[in-house]
């Protein structure tokens, strides 16, 4: 069953990465990517970039 997630191109960050990364299951990552597909917008992309910067700065979501 195609969910649309297969149409996303890989990048340096994403909705799943900024919302848990290593701390969430594969299933939750797929749910978050599906959510991204439904909510896609420039504002959401800006939110992802801001969260990427702050998460990187504070090491949030990294378990190893």
Secondary structure as UniProt FT lines:
FT   HELIX           5..7
FT   HELIX           15..18
FT   TURN            19..20
FT   HELIX           21..23
FT   HELIX           26..39
FT   HELIX           42..58
FT   TURN            59..61
//
